Amino acid sequence: MSTDINSYRLTDLEEPPLEMLSQIMREAAQDAAAQYQESLTAFFAIISAQTSEIHGHTSKK
């Protein structure tokens, strides 16, 4: 039985084929990597802004 990845639900009684599990895990890993990269970019943007603010305040003293 071939099940479409978009129609599979974890509540189904039948286990998905290995190919589908592989695709699910691959997509989850890609999503996690993209989210990590976005978070990392945002983190360093905040650090950079705070560093610039600190250096701006200390140079005015």
C-alpha positions in Angstrom: 0.0 0.0 0.0 1.4 3.4 -1.0 0.4 6.2 1.3 0.9 9.8 0.4 3.1 11.7 2.8 0.5 14.5 3.1 -2.4 12.1 3.9 -0.6 10.1 6.6 -1.5 10.8 10.2 0.2 9.5 13.4 -3.2 8.2 14.5 -3.4 5.8 11.5 -3.4 2.1 12.6 -1.0 1.1 9.9 2.7 2.0 10.3 4.1 4.1 7.5 6.6 2.6 5.0 10.3 3.2 5.7 10.5 5.5 2.7 7.8 7.7 4.2 9.4 7.7 7.6 12.7 8.7 6.0 11.0 11.5 4.2 9.3 12.7 7.4 12.6 12.7 9.2 14.4 14.4 6.4 11.8 17.2 6.3 11.9 17.6 10.1 15.7 17.9 10.0 15.5 20.5 7.2 12.9 22.5 9.1 15.0 22.3 12.3 18.1 23.4 10.5 16.3 26.4 8.9 14.8 27.4 12.3 18.2 27.1 13.9 19.8 29.3 11.3 17.1 31.9 11.7 17.5 31.9 15.5 21.3 32.1 15.2 21.0 35.1 12.8 18.6 36.9 15.1 20.7 36.2 18.1 23.8 37.7 16.5 21.9 40.6 15.2 20.8 41.4 18.8 24.3 40.9 20.1 25.7 43.2 17.4 23.1 45.9 18.1 23.7 45.7 21.9 27.5 45.9 21.3 27.1 48.9 19.0 24.9 50.6 21.6 27.4 49.9 24.4 30.3 51.2 22.3 28.2 54.3 21.4 27.5 55.1 25.0 31.1 54.5 26.2 32.6 56.7 23.4 30.3 59.6 24.5 31.6 59.6 28.1 
